Amino acid sequence: MSEITASMVKSLRDRTGAGMMACRDALRETAGDEEKAIEVIQKKGLSKVAKKAGAIAGDGLVHAYIHGAGRVGVLIEVNCQTDFVARNEDFRQFVEETAMQVAAEAPLFVSEQDIPENEILARKAIFRGQLEEEAKQTGREKPAAAIEQIIEGKLAKWQKEACLLDQLSIMGDEKTIRQRADELSAKIGEKISIRRFARYELGEGIEKKKSDLAAEVTEALRGS
């Protein structure tokens, strides 16, 4: 079993709102796997967020973010369970920063569950074609089992880039958007969920000079 450190316990507590001992026990039970530990805590009803999970997340905020003098625009809907939380400054800041994330990193979906099956099949076909082309150029063909493993690895990497919840935050805290949402949920005691977003970029689909939009958004954030 891996060592359960104080930082691991704190991270789990921040995401669930459960007690320190409950977090430590859950991490020990799952050999330090934080995601599995969250499931353990929720099943035992120890999470402050889980206790309110039955409530409908029908409140929240629709927020518009415009970057670069109108070059990029984002509309995002983030839900909570009460209008009290919808007016909370931490919640509003999370919505604003998540909209900036969408502007900078251009995710395609909120989560893996939102990816259509035909999109997954299309991506696999692209990756398979790349491997076939590589085999032609090198004259070395990989075993079928190895090809499937590589394709699955490429797909997993693409999903992390394409899904907003799996992206690393541009805020520089080395946390994913999912982790930031979980921590906010634990802090305010209500489930926070990103429902949908739309991103528009000036001249999208038209060939134009490329720029580092992610760096621009991050710089704008620092200056605000």
C-alpha positions in Angstrom: 0.0 0.0 0.0 1.3 3.5 -0.9 1.9 5.9 1.9 -1.1 8.2 2.7 0.4 11.7 3.1 -1.2 14.7 4.8 -1.4 16.4 1.4 -3.4 13.5 0.0 -5.8 13.7 2.9 -6.2 17.5 2.5 -6.8 17.2 -1.2 -9.6 14.6 -0.7 -11.1 16.7 2.1 -11.1 19.8 -0.1 -13.0 17.8 -2.8 -15.6 16.1 -0.6 -15.9 18.1 2.7 -15.6 14.8 4.6 -13.7 14.6 7.9 -10.0 14.1 8.1 -10.2 10.6 9.5 -12.9 9.6 7.0 -10.6 10.8 4.2 -7.6 9.0 5.5 -9.6 5.7 5.9 -11.0 6.0 2.4 -7.5 6.6 1.0 -6.2 3.6 2.9 -9.1 1.5 1.6 -8.3 2.4 -2.0 -4.5 2.3 -1.8 -4.3 6.1 -2.3 -6.5 6.3 -5.4 -8.3 9.7 -4.9 -11.1 9.1 -7.4 -11.9 5.7 -5.9 -11.7 7.2 -2.4 -14.3 9.8 -3.4 -16.6 7.0 -4.4 -16.1 5.3 -1.1 -16.9 8.5 0.9 -20.0 9.1 -1.2 -21.3 5.6 -0.8 -20.9 5.9 3.0 -22.7 9.2 2.9 -19.8 11.0 4.5 -19.5 13.7 1.8 -21.3 17.0 2.6 -22.0 17.3 -1.2 -23.4 13.8 -1.4 -25.9 14.5 1.3 -27.4 17.2 -0.9 -27.0 15.3 -4.1 -30.7 14.5 -4.2 -31.6 18.1 -4.7 -32.1 19.3 -8.2 -29.3 21.6 -9.5 -31.8 23.9 -11.2 -30.3 27.2 -10.2 -27.0 28.7 -11.3 -25.6 31.2 -13.7 -25.3 31.8 -17.5 -22.2 33.9 -18.1 -20.8 35.6 -21.1 -17.0 36.1 -21.5 -15.5 38.1 -24.4 -11.8 38.1 -25.0 -9.4 40.1 -27.2 -11.7 43.0 -28.2 -14.4 40.7 -29.5 -12.2 38.1 -31.1 -13.4 35.2 -28.9 -16.7 34.8 -27.1 -18.0 32.2 -24.7 -21.4 31.5 -23.2 -21.4 29.0 -20.3 -24.1 27.6 -18.0 -23.0 26.4 -14.5 -25.6 25.0 -12.2 -26.0 24.9 -8.4 -29.0 24.0 -6.2 -30.0 27.4 -4.6 -30.1 31.0 -5.7 -28.1 31.8 -2.5 -25.1 29.9 -4.0 -25.7 31.4 -7.4 -25.0 34.8 -5.9 -22.0 33.6 -4.0 -18.7 35.4 -5.0 -16.7 32.1 -5.1 -19.3 30.5 -7.4 -19.3 33.5 -9.7 -15.5 33.6 -9.8 -15.5 29.9 -10.7 -17.9 30.5 -13.6 -15.8 33.4 -14.9 -12.6 31.5 -14.7 -14.2 28.4 -16.3 -15.4 30.6 -19.2 -11.9 31.9 -19.6 -10.7 28.3 -19.7 -13.1 27.6 -22.6 -11.9 30.6 -24.4 -8.2 29.7 -24.0 -8.3 25.9 -24.4 -11.3 25.4 -26.8 -12.7 22.2 -25.4 -15.2 20.3 -27.5 -17.3 18.7 -24.7 -18.0 19.1 -21.0 -17.2 15.5 -20.1 -16.4 12.1 -21.7 -20.1 11.2 -21.4 -20.9 13.9 -23.9 -18.8 12.5 -26.7 -21.0 10.9 -29.4 -20.1 7.4 -30.3 -19.6 8.3 -33.9 -17.0 10.9 -32.8 -15.0 8.2 -30.9 -15.2 5.9 -33.9 -14.0 8.7 -36.2 -11.0 9.5 -33.9 -10.1 5.8 -33.7 -10.1 5.7 -37.5 -7.8 8.7 -37.7 -5.4 7.2 -35.2 -5.4 3.8 -37.1 -4.7 5.6 -40.3 -1.8 7.4 -38.8 -0.3 4.1 -37.6 -0.8 2.5 -41.0 0.9 5.4 -42.7 3.8 5.2 -40.2 4.1 1.4 -40.9 4.3 2.1 -44.7 7.1 4.7 -44.2 9.1 2.6 -41.8 8.4 -0.8 -43.2 7.7 -2.1 -39.7 4.2 -3.2 -38.9 3.2 -3.5 -35.2 1.2 -6.5 -33.9 -2.6 -6.1 -33.9 -2.8 -6.1 -30.1 -0.1 -3.4 -29.9 -2.0 -1.3 -32.4 -5.2 -1.4 -30.4 -3.3 -0.5 -27.3 -1.7 2.5 -29.0 -5.1 3.6 -30.4 -6.7 3.5 -26.9 -3.8 5.5 -25.5 -4.2 8.2 -28.2 -7.9 8.3 -27.6 -7.5 8.7 -23.9 -5.0 11.6 -24.5 -7.4 13.2 -27.0 -10.4 13.0 -24.5 -8.4 14.8 -21.8 -7.7 17.6 -24.2 -11.3 17.7 -25.7 -13.2 17.5 -22.4 -13.5 20.6 -20.3 -13.6 18.7 -16.9 -10.4 16.8 -17.7 -8.4 19.8 -18.8 -5.7 21.3 -16.5 -6.8 24.7 -15.3 -5.1 27.7 -16.9 -5.1 29.2 -13.4 -1.7 27.5 -12.8 -2.8 25.4 -9.7 -2.1 22.1 -11.4 -5.7 21.0 -10.9 -8.3 19.9 -13.5 -11.6 21.7 -13.9 -13.3 18.7 -12.4 -11.1 19.0 -9.2 -11.8 22.7 -9.0 -15.6 22.1 -9.3 -15.4 19.3 -6.6 -13.5 21.6 -4.2 -15.9 24.4 -4.7 -18.8 22.0 -4.1 -17.2 20.8 -0.9 -16.6 24.4 0.2 -20.2 25.7 -0.3 -21.9 22.4 0.4 -23.8 22.1 -2.9 -23.2 20.2 -6.0 -21.7 22.3 -8.8 -22.1 21.1 -12.4 -21.1 22.6 -15.7 -24.0 22.0 -17.9 -23.0 23.4 -21.3 -21.0 26.0 -23.1 -20.6 27.5 -26.6 -17.4 29.1 -27.9 -17.2 31.4 -30.9 -14.0 32.7 -32.5 -13.9 35.5 -35.1 -13.2 34.1 -38.5 -13.5 30.5 -37.3 -13.1 28.2 -40.3 -11.3 30.9 -42.3 -7.5 30.5 -42.8 -5.8 33.2 -40.8 -2.6 33.9 -38.9 -2.3 31.8 -35.8 -1.7 33.2 -32.3 -1.3 31.7 -28.9 -4.7 32.4 -27.5 -4.2 30.4 -24.4 -1.2 32.6 -23.4 -3.3 35.8 -24.2 -6.2 34.7 -22.0 -3.8 33.8 -19.2 -2.0 37.2 -19.5 -5.4 39.0 -19.4 -6.3 37.1 -16.3 -3.1 38.2 -14.6 -3.7 41.8 -15.5 -7.3 41.8 -14.2 
